[in-house]
Amino acid sequence: FLVSDTYFLLTSSMRGLVTSDEESVISEELFLDSADIFDDGEESLIAGQSYHAQQLLRALDSKITNKARALRAQKTSQKTDGNNKLKRVQEDMEHELENLKKERRLLEMHIARTQKWIDNIGQWKAYVYDASIVTEDDRKVPQFVVLVSLSSEDQASPDQVSSSSEGWAISRSLEDFHILHEKLAPISKWAQKREIPSCHKLFKSMDDAFIQKSWAMLNEYLSMVMKDEKMVHSEALYAFLSPTPEFVYQ
């Protein structure tokens, strides 16, 4: 996933709204062109991520431009004074445009984060910082807060990680860990022999003892995964650790 240093600095600093209603399409120089996608190994994965992000940005830019034009035409051609129906239509269009701009900012942040992940691949740490049991649809679900960080300081807090711009925090369920394990197990033999905590296999009930034991087992598992030279290049692992997995091409 290759982007220029200039773009990385730009996206890292961007936090405000898109400055124009009609955001121009991102320059193709910022991404690998589809013809440049490699055929082997890590470079192929990186190029695939780049091309996927390029297509997403183009699609969002097109939607933003079209929505902004439609909104401007609506404001120019029709007065909303005293017409509540037209006013609601205009407000809905403004809301949709704002949501598109927010999605674009998230994608830009994802691009910058992915670039940083690749630049420092093999140096990242991931560990469970907190664990709890939440209720979803009348059933108990183990939930784990995972910190992903470049920090050399062990067990940094979420605030420390976020403020350092060297990492992020995510929330994952036990089911998410099981799905990740299914994808990673074929990569290394040691993973095929490991078990992810299961309430049915290890414990009869989901209580504090289960949470504490699961916490320790998952931390050990993540530690081994992050040290595995093959697994750290897995898109499944990055999607699991990313705050925006919806943008990760798999």
SVG drawing of the C-alpha trace seen along z (x, -y; Angstrom):
<svg xmlns="http://www.w3.org/2000/svg" viewBox="-45 -32 56 61">
<polyline fill="none" stroke="black" stroke-width="0.4" points="0.0,0.0 2.2,-2.8 1.5,-6.4 3.8,-9.4 5.4,-11.0 3.7,-14.2 0.3,-12.6 1.0,-10.8 1.8,-14.1 -1.2,-15.7 -3.6,-13.0 -2.1,-12.9 -2.8,-16.5 -6.3,-16.6 -9.0,-16.7 -11.4,-19.3 -14.1,-19.2 -13.3,-18.9 -12.7,-22.5 -14.7,-22.4 -18.1,-21.0 -16.7,-19.6 -13.6,-17.7 -11.4,-17.0 -10.4,-13.4 -7.2,-12.3 -4.2,-12.5 -3.2,-9.1 0.4,-9.9 -0.5,-9.3 -1.2,-5.6 0.1,-2.7 -1.6,-2.4 -3.4,0.8 -0.8,1.7 1.9,1.5 0.5,4.2 3.1,6.8 2.7,10.5 4.4,11.9 4.6,11.8 4.3,8.8 4.5,6.3 1.4,7.8 -0.6,7.4 0.6,3.8 -0.3,2.9 -3.7,4.5 -4.5,2.4 -3.3,-0.7 -5.5,0.0 -8.5,0.8 -8.2,-2.5 -7.7,-4.4 -11.1,-3.1 -12.8,-3.9 -11.5,-7.5 -12.6,-7.9 -16.1,-6.6 -16.4,-8.9 -15.2,-11.9 -17.7,-11.3 -20.5,-10.9 -19.5,-14.1 -19.3,-16.1 -22.7,-14.9 -24.4,-15.4 -22.9,-18.9 -24.1,-19.8 -27.6,-18.5 -27.8,-20.4 -26.6,-23.7 -29.1,-23.2 -31.8,-22.6 -30.9,-25.8 -30.7,-27.9 -33.9,-26.7 -36.3,-26.3 -37.0,-28.5 -37.8,-26.7 -39.5,-29.6 -42.8,-28.3 -42.4,-25.0 -41.6,-22.4 -41.4,-19.5 -38.7,-21.2 -36.9,-22.3 -36.7,-18.7 -35.5,-17.5 -32.7,-20.1 -31.8,-19.2 -31.6,-15.5 -29.3,-16.3 -27.0,-18.4 -26.9,-15.5 -26.1,-13.0 -23.3,-15.2 -21.8,-15.7 -21.9,-11.9 -20.0,-11.4 -17.3,-13.9 -17.0,-12.1 -16.5,-8.8 -13.9,-10.3 -12.0,-11.7 -12.1,-8.2 -10.7,-6.7 -7.9,-9.3 -7.0,-8.4 -7.2,-4.7 -4.7,-5.3 -2.3,-7.1 -2.6,-4.4 -2.1,-1.6 1.0,-3.3 2.4,-3.5 1.6,0.1 3.5,1.2 6.4,-1.2 6.8,0.5 5.6,4.0 7.1,6.5 7.5,3.8 3.9,3.5 2.6,4.8 -0.9,5.8 -2.3,6.8 -5.5,7.0 -5.8,4.0 -9.2,4.6 -12.0,7.3 -15.6,7.4 -18.9,9.2 -21.5,7.2 -25.1,8.1 -26.2,8.2 -29.6,9.5 -30.2,11.0 -27.0,13.0 -23.6,12.5 -20.7,11.6 -17.1,11.4 -15.6,8.1 -11.9,7.2 -10.2,3.9 -7.0,4.4 -4.3,1.8 -2.1,1.7 1.0,-0.3 4.6,-1.0 5.4,-2.1 8.3,-0.4 6.5,-1.0 4.7,2.2 1.1,2.0 0.6,-1.7 -2.9,-3.0 -5.4,-3.8 -4.9,-7.5 -1.2,-7.2 -1.4,-5.3 -3.9,-7.7 -2.1,-10.8 1.2,-9.5 -0.2,-8.9 1.8,-5.7 -1.2,-3.4 -4.9,-2.9 -7.4,-1.0 -10.1,1.4 -12.9,3.5 -13.2,7.1 -15.5,10.0 -14.4,13.5 -16.1,14.5 -13.9,12.1 -10.8,13.8 -12.1,17.2 -12.7,15.9 -9.2,14.5 -7.7,17.7 -9.5,19.7 -7.8,17.4 -4.3,17.5 -4.1,21.1 -3.2,22.4 -0.2,20.0 1.8,21.5 2.0,24.9 2.1,23.6 -1.2,21.8 -2.9,25.0 -2.1,26.5 -3.3,23.4 -6.8,23.1 -8.8,19.8 -10.8,19.6 -14.2,21.1 -16.9,21.0 -18.1,24.5 -14.7,26.1 -12.8,24.5 -15.5,23.3 -19.0,24.2 -20.1,20.6 -19.1,17.1 -17.8,15.4 -14.8,13.5 -12.7,16.6 -13.5,17.1 -12.7,13.5 -9.4,13.5 -8.3,16.8 -9.3,15.7 -7.6,12.4 -4.3,14.2 -4.7,16.7 -5.5,14.1 -2.6,11.9 -0.2,14.9 -1.8,15.6 -1.5,12.1 2.1,11.9 3.0,15.0 1.0,13.7 2.8,10.4 6.2,12.1 5.4,14.5 7.0,13.2 4.4,14.7 1.3,13.6 2.3,10.0 2.0,9.7 -1.6,11.1 -4.4,8.9 -6.7,10.8 -4.6,9.7 -4.5,6.1 -8.2,6.1 -8.7,7.5 -6.4,4.9 -7.7,2.0 -10.3,-0.5 -11.7,-0.7 -11.7,2.9 -14.4,2.0 -11.7,0.3 -9.3,3.3 -9.3,5.3 -9.3,9.0"/>
</svg>
